[in-house]
């Protein structure tokens, strides 16, 4: 495999990897890898309302993940 073929294969594998990561985040309630990633980002799984991941084309950032957490009451009346 020459250098051009190797670069092309690396890029193709990267695109497949992005799709896999988006799928994992979108199935975070069942996916152990996504749960571990969320925990490593200091999220408590019990406080997460939802996670949505999308693949962005044409940008340096290839994947965007939005995480919504439950708000706790902060005021006591």
Secondary structure, 3 states (H helix, E strand, C coil): CCHHHHHHHHHHHHHHHHHHHHHHHHCCCCCHHHHHHHHHCCCCHHHEEEEEEEECCCCCCCEEEEEEECCCCCCCC
